[in-house]
Amino acid sequence: SNDAFRIAVLPGDGIGVKVMDACLVVWRSWKETIAFALATETLPAGAISYQAFGSDLPEEILQKSDEDDAILFGLQLPEIRKDDGTQIAPQIVLREHLDLFAGVRPILANPDVLVLLAGLRNKDIDLVIMREFTEGLFRGRENHEIIGDAE
């Protein structure tokens, strides 16, 4: 019925908004080369959302993003903190809500795009970087424990 691939855009704050704007320019440039339409809806999330609504990822935004085919997520302002001093981390709320355990980041060199890396092998770049979500910011979320070197 609807051939559009629906994307919830959560640009975040600060530099995240500028990065997301550039990303969307690239995505929209694909319109001529893909067989489906891209429909985006920009939704508030992050530190500015926390200041305005008291939640870094309000329930209604979470529900709206559930209805979409994908979520494009941006950077947050780390200097804005919750009242207890913890970092605002809507990415954790989102990952817990979606039951995700890893971030998958495919990287493929496009032969039609100039690659600024030195060497002749740069055209052969074909990687998948996986980052699991069990350490650092993700560990100790409930009790706000401080993570450091083991003694």
Number of C-alpha atoms within 10 A of each C-alpha: 3 7 10 13 13 18 18 22 22 24 23 27 21 16 14 18 16 14 15 20 13 11 14 14 10 11 11 13 11 14 12 9 7 9 10 13 15 15 15 18 13 14 17 19 27 28 28 19 18 19 13 10 13 12 17 24 24 17 10 10 16 18 10 12 22 15 11 16 12 14 16 15 18 21 22 24 17 14 10 16 15 16 7 7 10 13 18 22 22 24 19 16 15 17 15 13 11 11 9 12 13 13 12 11 11 10 11 13 14 13 10 7 8 10 13 7 9 7 8 7 8 16 16 11 12 11 11 11 11 12 12 12 16 11 10 11 15 16 14 13 14 7 7 14 9 11 11 7 5 4 3
